[in-house]
Amino acid sequence: MNNCQRREPRLFNDFFLFTRDFKLVHNIMWIIDVVTALLSTCRLVRAEGPFVAKFTDWYGAYHAIRLQLHFATQHDHQKYGPVIRHGPNKLVFGSVQALHDILQNDRLFKANAYLVTQAAPKIFNLFNVVDKRLHRTKRRIIGQGLNERAMRRFEPVMNDQIQIFLQQLAKASENNEATDMSQKCAWLGLDISGEIGFGHGFELQTNEKNRWMPGGISTSNRRLNLFLPIILPKVMRFHRMVRDMIRARLQEDTHSRPDLLSSIHDYKDPDTGESMGKRELWSEATFLIPAGGDTTASLLAASFFYLSRYPTIYERLAKEIRETFASAEEIKSGPALAGCKFLRAFIEETLRISPPSNTTLWRDLPADAVTDPVVVDGHVIPPGTRIGVNIYCMHRNPAYFPEPNIHKPER
C-alpha cells in the first residue's frame, strides 16, 4: 500500500509532464502547419517584402506611428523591387504604369481604411467617402466653391493674411531673431484655410489662443489615431471647435462673407439634386480646413527651405518676379503671374521632392470580384487585395527623376 502511494504521485507527475510536453509540441506543430499553409496558399506569396509584413499589418502601423512609413517603403522598394508586399493582403507598386492601372480602373475602390476617419456614423466627407457616386456628387458641390472664379473672390482675404505673415518676418529680420518657418507657415495656412473656407478667423498669427491647432491636426494624422481616437483630446477639441464654427456661420446670412460655405450652401447637384446638410458641412470642414492649411503650410515651408539651400535658384526666381511686377501690391492672379514660368517650375519641383502627402494611395479589389482579372503593371491582382502607389517613392524614383534628391526646377 505504501509502495502504491509512493508510485501514484510519481505516475501522476510523469503523466502531467508528458501531457504538458505533448501540448507544447502539438502547439508548435500547429503553428508550423498554419504558417506553412499561409506561405503555400497565400495569393500574394510570390510578392517580395519584409518577412513580418506577410503576416500582419503592424509592420506598416509601427513605421506609421513613428512617421517613417514613407522612408520604410522607399527602402523596401530599393531592396525588393517595384512590387512589394506590405501586409497580408497589401501590395505597393512603384511604377507610372501601375499608377495609371490603379487610379483609372473603375473596378477598384478607395480602401475601407478611409472610413475610420469618419467623425460620425453615415456622415462622409470628400476624403473618407468610399462610394464612387457619392464621391462624384461631393466633388461637384465642393468644386463650386474652389473653382477659378471663387478663388478670385478669396484673394483679398488671402492677401490680408499674407501681409501679416510678411510683416512678422520683416520684424524678426530687423531684430535678428531666429524664426521657425515651419511653425509660421502652419499658422498662415490655417488662418487662410479658416477664412476662405467658412469665414472664421483662427488668428493663429496674431493670437496665441488657438495655436494648439497645428499640433492637434498633426496628431490626428498619425496612424495611432486609427486605434486610440478617444485619448486624443486635441483632436476632439478641434472637432468641437469646427462644430461651433459651422453653427455660428449658419446663423449669419449665407452670402455675408466671400467663403466656401457661401458658394456651396445652396448648390444642388444637377444630376442628383442633392445638397449638403449641417452635419455634412461639419464633416467637410474637419477635412478641408486641415487639408487646405496643412498642404499650404508644407509647400511654403519646403519652398523656404530649398530657396535657402539653393542660392542660384533664389536669384533666378527673384529676378523673374521683380522683372514681372513693379511692386508687391501688383502680385495677384492673372496673365502676369501665369507668365512666371520659373516660379511655376519651382513650385512643381518643390511639390515633387517634398509632397504634402507622402502616403500610399490604397485601393481595394473586392473579395467577391468575379469579372475579368485586374492587371496592374503586368501583375494579376487576386480579389480581396489592397493595392496602391506611394507618392513619396514615386517622386523619388530615379527612373523617372534622375538625381531625385536634388531640387532642379528646370527638369
C-alpha positions as CSV (number, residue, x, y, z in Angstrom):
1,M,0.0,0.0,0.0
2,N,2.8,2.3,0.9
3,N,4.6,1.4,-2.3
4,C,1.4,2.2,-4.3
5,Q,1.0,5.5,-2.6
6,R,4.6,6.4,-3.4
7,R,4.2,5.4,-7.0
8,E,0.9,7.4,-7.6
9,P,2.4,10.8,-7.3
10,R,5.2,9.8,-9.5
11,L,2.9,8.3,-12.1
12,F,0.7,11.4,-12.0
13,N,3.7,13.7,-12.3
14,D,5.1,11.7,-15.2
15,F,1.7,11.8,-16.9
16,F,1.4,15.6,-16.3
17,L,4.9,16.2,-17.7
18,F,4.1,14.0,-20.7
19,T,0.8,15.9,-21.3
20,R,2.4,19.3,-20.9
21,D,5.2,18.4,-23.3
22,F,2.7,16.9,-25.8
23,K,0.6,20.0,-25.7
24,L,3.7,22.2,-26.2
25,V,4.8,20.0,-29.2
26,H,1.3,20.0,-30.5
27,N,1.0,23.8,-30.3
28,I,4.4,24.2,-32.0
29,M,3.4,21.8,-34.8
30,W,0.0,23.6,-35.2
31,I,1.8,27.0,-35.6
32,I,4.2,25.5,-38.1
33,D,1.2,24.0,-40.0
34,V,-0.6,27.3,-40.1
35,V,2.5,29.2,-41.2
36,T,3.2,26.6,-43.8
37,A,-0.3,26.8,-45.0
38,L,-0.2,30.6,-45.2
39,L,3.0,30.6,-47.1
40,S,1.9,27.8,-49.5
41,T,-1.6,29.0,-50.2
42,C,-1.4,32.8,-49.8
43,R,-2.3,34.5,-53.1
44,L,0.5,37.0,-52.7
45,V,3.2,34.6,-51.6
46,R,5.3,35.5,-54.7
47,A,5.5,39.1,-53.8
48,E,8.7,40.1,-52.0
49,G,8.7,42.2,-48.9
50,P,9.6,42.3,-45.2
51,F,9.0,38.9,-43.6
52,V,6.9,40.3,-40.8
53,A,4.6,42.1,-43.3
54,K,3.5,38.7,-44.7
55,F,1.5,38.0,-41.5
56,T,0.5,41.3,-40.0
57,D,-0.4,45.0,-40.8
58,W,1.6,46.0,-37.7
59,Y,4.7,46.4,-39.8
60,G,3.1,49.4,-41.5
61,A,1.5,50.6,-38.3
62,Y,4.8,50.6,-36.5
63,H,6.5,52.8,-39.1
64,A,3.5,55.0,-39.5
65,I,3.3,55.8,-35.8
66,R,7.0,56.8,-36.0
67,L,6.1,58.9,-39.1
68,Q,8.7,56.9,-41.0
69,L,6.5,54.8,-43.3
70,H,7.4,56.6,-46.5
71,F,11.1,56.0,-45.7
72,A,10.5,52.3,-44.9
73,T,8.5,52.0,-48.2
74,Q,11.3,53.6,-50.2
75,H,13.9,51.3,-48.5
76,D,11.7,48.2,-49.3
77,H,11.4,49.2,-52.9
78,Q,15.1,49.6,-53.2
79,K,15.6,46.2,-51.6
80,Y,12.8,44.1,-53.1
81,G,11.9,45.8,-56.3
82,P,9.0,47.7,-57.9
83,V,6.3,45.5,-56.3
84,I,6.5,44.9,-52.5
85,R,4.2,43.2,-50.0
86,H,3.4,45.5,-47.1
87,G,0.7,43.4,-45.3
88,P,-1.1,40.0,-45.6
89,N,-3.2,41.4,-48.4
90,K,-1.3,44.6,-49.4
91,L,0.9,45.3,-52.4
92,V,2.7,48.5,-53.1
93,F,3.7,49.3,-56.7
94,G,6.4,51.8,-57.8
95,S,5.8,52.5,-61.5
96,V,3.9,55.0,-63.5
97,Q,2.1,52.2,-65.4
98,A,0.9,50.9,-62.1
99,L,-0.4,54.3,-61.1
100,H,-2.4,54.6,-64.2
101,D,-3.7,51.0,-64.0
102,I,-4.9,51.5,-60.4
103,L,-6.4,55.0,-60.5
104,Q,-8.1,54.6,-63.9
105,N,-9.7,51.3,-63.1
106,D,-13.4,51.6,-62.2
107,R,-13.4,48.1,-60.5
108,L,-11.1,49.3,-57.8
109,F,-12.4,51.3,-54.8
110,K,-11.0,53.5,-52.1
111,A,-9.9,51.3,-49.3
112,N,-12.3,50.8,-46.4
113,A,-9.4,52.1,-44.2
114,Y,-10.6,55.6,-45.1
115,L,-13.8,55.0,-43.1
116,V,-12.0,55.1,-39.8
117,T,-11.7,58.9,-40.2
118,Q,-15.5,59.3,-40.0
119,A,-16.4,61.8,-37.3
120,A,-20.0,60.4,-37.1
121,P,-21.8,57.3,-38.4
122,K,-23.1,57.6,-42.0
123,I,-21.6,61.1,-42.4
124,F,-18.9,61.2,-45.0
125,N,-16.6,63.9,-46.4
126,L,-14.6,64.2,-49.6
127,F,-11.7,62.4,-48.1
128,N,-13.3,59.3,-46.5
129,V,-16.3,58.7,-48.8
130,V,-15.8,55.3,-50.5
131,D,-18.9,55.2,-52.6
132,K,-18.0,56.5,-56.1
133,R,-21.4,58.0,-56.9
134,L,-21.4,59.9,-53.6
135,H,-17.8,61.0,-54.2
136,R,-18.7,62.4,-57.6
137,T,-21.6,64.4,-56.0
138,K,-19.4,65.8,-53.3
139,R,-16.7,66.8,-55.8
140,R,-19.3,68.7,-57.9
141,I,-20.6,70.5,-54.8
142,I,-17.2,71.4,-53.3
143,G,-15.9,72.2,-56.8
144,Q,-18.4,75.1,-56.9
145,G,-16.5,76.8,-54.1
146,L,-13.0,76.1,-55.3
147,N,-13.1,77.0,-59.0
148,E,-11.1,79.8,-60.5
149,R,-13.9,82.3,-60.2
150,A,-14.3,81.6,-56.5
151,M,-10.6,81.8,-55.8
152,R,-10.5,85.3,-57.2
153,R,-13.2,86.2,-54.6
154,F,-11.0,84.8,-51.9
155,E,-7.9,86.7,-53.0
156,P,-8.3,89.8,-50.8
157,V,-8.8,87.7,-47.7
158,M,-5.7,85.7,-48.5
159,N,-3.7,88.9,-49.2
160,D,-4.6,90.2,-45.8
161,Q,-3.2,87.1,-44.1
162,I,-0.1,87.2,-46.3
163,Q,0.6,90.8,-45.3
164,I,0.5,89.8,-41.6
165,F,2.9,86.9,-42.4
166,L,5.4,89.2,-44.2
167,Q,5.2,91.9,-41.6
168,Q,6.1,89.4,-38.9
169,L,9.0,88.0,-40.9
170,A,10.3,91.6,-41.5
171,K,10.1,92.3,-37.8
172,A,12.0,89.2,-36.9
173,S,14.7,90.0,-39.5
174,E,15.1,93.6,-38.1
175,N,15.5,92.2,-34.6
176,N,17.9,89.5,-35.9
177,E,15.7,86.8,-34.5
178,A,15.7,83.1,-35.5
179,T,12.4,82.1,-37.0
180,D,10.7,78.7,-37.1
181,M,9.4,78.8,-40.6
182,S,7.5,75.6,-40.3
183,Q,5.5,77.0,-37.4
184,K,5.0,80.4,-39.1
185,C,3.7,78.7,-42.3
186,A,1.4,76.4,-40.3
187,W,-0.2,79.4,-38.7
188,L,-0.6,81.2,-42.0
189,G,-2.0,78.1,-43.7
190,L,-4.7,77.6,-41.1
191,D,-5.6,81.3,-40.9
192,I,-6.2,81.3,-44.7
193,S,-8.0,78.0,-44.7
194,G,-10.4,79.1,-41.9
195,E,-11.1,82.4,-43.6
196,I,-11.8,81.2,-47.1
197,G,-13.5,78.0,-46.0
198,F,-16.0,79.2,-43.5
199,G,-15.4,82.9,-42.9
200,H,-13.8,82.1,-39.5
201,G,-10.5,83.7,-38.5
202,F,-8.4,81.5,-36.2
203,E,-5.9,84.3,-35.7
204,L,-3.0,82.0,-35.1
205,Q,-0.6,84.5,-36.5
206,T,-1.6,87.3,-34.1
207,N,-3.1,85.4,-31.1
208,E,-1.7,82.5,-29.0
209,K,-5.2,81.2,-28.0
210,N,-5.6,78.7,-30.9
211,R,-2.0,77.8,-31.5
212,W,-2.7,74.3,-30.2
213,M,-4.4,73.6,-33.5
214,P,-1.4,72.5,-35.7
215,G,-0.4,70.0,-33.0
216,G,-3.9,68.6,-32.8
217,I,-4.2,68.3,-36.5
218,S,-0.8,66.6,-36.7
219,T,-1.8,64.1,-34.0
220,S,-5.0,63.3,-35.9
221,N,-2.9,62.5,-39.0
222,R,-0.9,59.8,-37.2
223,R,-2.0,56.2,-37.7
224,L,-2.1,55.8,-33.9
225,N,-5.4,57.7,-34.2
226,L,-6.9,54.8,-36.0
227,F,-6.6,52.7,-32.9
228,L,-7.0,55.2,-30.0
229,P,-9.1,58.1,-31.1
230,I,-10.7,58.7,-27.8
231,I,-7.5,59.5,-26.0
232,L,-6.5,62.4,-28.2
233,P,-8.1,65.5,-26.6
234,K,-6.7,68.0,-29.1
235,V,-8.4,66.1,-31.9
236,M,-11.7,66.2,-30.1
237,R,-11.2,69.8,-29.2
238,F,-10.6,70.6,-32.9
239,H,-13.9,68.8,-33.8
240,R,-15.8,70.7,-31.2
241,M,-14.3,74.0,-32.4
242,V,-15.3,73.3,-36.0
243,R,-18.8,72.3,-35.0
244,D,-19.3,75.6,-33.1
245,M,-17.8,77.5,-36.0
246,I,-20.2,76.0,-38.5
247,R,-23.1,76.6,-36.2
248,A,-22.2,80.3,-35.8
249,R,-21.6,80.7,-39.5
250,L,-25.0,79.3,-40.4
251,Q,-26.7,81.8,-38.1
252,E,-25.4,84.6,-40.4
253,D,-26.7,85.4,-43.8
254,T,-25.3,82.8,-46.2
255,H,-23.7,85.3,-48.5
256,S,-22.5,87.7,-45.9
257,R,-18.9,86.5,-46.4
258,P,-16.9,85.5,-49.5
259,D,-16.2,82.0,-48.3
260,L,-16.6,78.4,-49.4
261,L,-19.8,77.9,-47.5
262,S,-21.5,80.8,-49.3
263,S,-20.7,79.1,-52.6
264,I,-21.8,75.6,-51.7
265,H,-24.6,76.1,-49.2
266,D,-27.5,76.5,-51.7
267,Y,-25.9,74.4,-54.5
268,K,-27.7,71.3,-55.6
269,D,-26.0,68.7,-57.8
270,P,-27.7,68.9,-61.3
271,D,-27.8,65.1,-61.7
272,T,-28.9,64.0,-58.2
273,G,-30.5,67.2,-56.8
274,E,-28.5,66.6,-53.6
275,S,-27.1,69.3,-51.4
276,M,-25.2,69.4,-48.1
277,G,-26.8,69.4,-44.7
278,K,-25.4,70.9,-41.5
279,R,-23.7,67.6,-40.3
280,E,-22.1,67.1,-43.8
281,L,-20.8,70.7,-43.7
282,W,-19.2,70.0,-40.4
283,S,-17.7,66.8,-41.7
284,E,-16.3,68.5,-44.7
285,A,-14.9,71.3,-42.6
286,T,-13.0,68.8,-40.4
287,F,-11.3,67.6,-43.6
288,L,-11.0,70.8,-45.7
289,I,-9.5,73.1,-43.0
290,P,-6.6,70.8,-42.1
291,A,-6.2,69.7,-45.8
292,G,-6.1,73.3,-47.1
293,G,-4.0,74.6,-44.2
294,D,-1.6,71.8,-43.9
295,T,-0.8,71.4,-47.6
296,T,-0.3,75.1,-48.0
297,A,2.0,75.2,-44.9
298,S,4.0,72.2,-46.1
299,L,4.6,73.7,-49.5
300,L,5.6,77.1,-48.1
301,A,7.9,75.7,-45.5
302,A,9.6,73.4,-48.1
303,S,9.9,76.4,-50.5
304,F,11.7,78.5,-47.9
305,F,13.9,75.5,-47.1
306,Y,15.0,74.9,-50.7
307,L,15.4,78.6,-51.5
308,S,17.8,78.9,-48.6
309,R,19.8,75.9,-49.8
310,Y,20.0,76.8,-53.5
311,P,21.1,80.4,-53.9
312,T,21.2,80.2,-57.7
313,I,17.5,79.2,-57.7
314,Y,16.7,82.0,-55.4
315,E,18.5,84.6,-57.6
316,R,16.8,83.4,-60.7
317,L,13.3,83.3,-59.1
318,A,13.8,86.8,-57.6
319,K,14.9,88.1,-60.9
320,E,11.8,86.8,-62.7
321,I,9.4,88.1,-60.1
322,R,11.0,91.6,-59.9
323,E,11.1,91.9,-63.7
324,T,7.4,91.0,-63.9
325,F,6.0,93.1,-61.1
326,A,7.0,96.7,-60.1
327,S,5.8,96.2,-56.5
328,A,4.4,93.6,-54.2
329,E,0.9,95.1,-54.5
330,E,0.9,94.2,-58.2
331,I,1.3,90.4,-57.4
332,K,-2.1,88.8,-58.0
333,S,-3.7,86.2,-60.1
334,G,-3.8,86.9,-63.8
335,P,-1.8,86.7,-67.0
336,A,1.3,88.3,-65.4
337,L,1.5,85.8,-62.6
338,A,0.7,82.9,-65.0
339,G,3.6,84.1,-67.2
340,C,6.1,83.4,-64.4
341,K,7.3,80.1,-65.8
342,F,10.2,79.6,-63.5
343,L,8.0,80.2,-60.4
344,R,5.6,77.5,-61.6
345,A,8.6,75.1,-62.2
346,F,9.9,75.9,-58.8
347,I,6.6,75.1,-57.1
348,E,6.1,71.9,-59.0
349,E,9.6,70.7,-58.2
350,T,9.1,71.5,-54.5
351,L,5.9,69.5,-54.6
352,R,7.8,66.6,-56.2
353,I,10.6,66.5,-53.7
354,S,8.5,67.3,-50.6
355,P,4.9,66.3,-51.3
356,P,2.5,67.4,-48.6
357,S,1.1,63.9,-48.5
358,N,3.7,61.1,-48.6
359,T,1.5,58.2,-48.1
360,T,0.3,55.2,-50.2
361,L,-2.9,55.7,-52.1
362,W,-4.7,52.5,-51.2
363,R,-7.4,50.9,-53.4
364,D,-9.3,47.7,-52.8
365,L,-10.3,44.9,-55.2
366,P,-13.4,43.4,-53.6
367,A,-13.1,39.8,-52.4
368,D,-16.2,38.9,-54.3
369,A,-15.0,40.3,-57.7
370,V,-15.8,37.7,-60.3
371,T,-15.3,39.6,-63.5
372,D,-12.2,39.6,-65.7
373,P,-8.8,39.7,-63.9
374,V,-7.5,43.1,-62.8
375,V,-3.9,43.5,-64.2
376,V,-1.6,46.1,-62.7
377,D,1.7,46.7,-64.5
378,G,1.6,43.1,-65.8
379,H,0.6,41.5,-62.4
380,V,-2.8,39.8,-62.0
381,I,-4.4,41.0,-58.8
382,P,-6.3,38.4,-56.7
383,P,-9.7,39.5,-55.3
384,G,-9.5,40.8,-51.8
385,T,-6.2,42.5,-52.3
386,R,-5.4,46.1,-51.3
387,I,-3.0,47.8,-53.7
388,G,-1.5,51.3,-54.1
389,V,1.4,53.5,-55.1
390,N,3.4,55.5,-52.6
391,I,3.6,59.2,-53.6
392,Y,6.9,59.9,-51.9
393,C,8.6,56.8,-53.5
394,M,7.2,57.7,-57.0
395,H,8.5,61.2,-56.8
396,R,12.0,60.0,-55.7
397,N,12.2,57.2,-58.3
398,P,15.4,57.8,-60.3
399,A,13.9,56.0,-63.3
400,Y,11.6,59.0,-63.7
401,F,13.5,61.7,-62.0
402,P,17.3,61.5,-62.4
403,E,19.1,62.7,-59.3
404,P,15.8,62.6,-57.4
405,N,17.2,64.1,-54.2
406,I,18.4,67.3,-55.9
407,H,16.0,70.3,-56.3
408,K,16.0,71.1,-60.1
409,P,13.1,73.3,-61.3
410,E,14.4,73.1,-64.8
411,R,13.8,69.4,-65.2
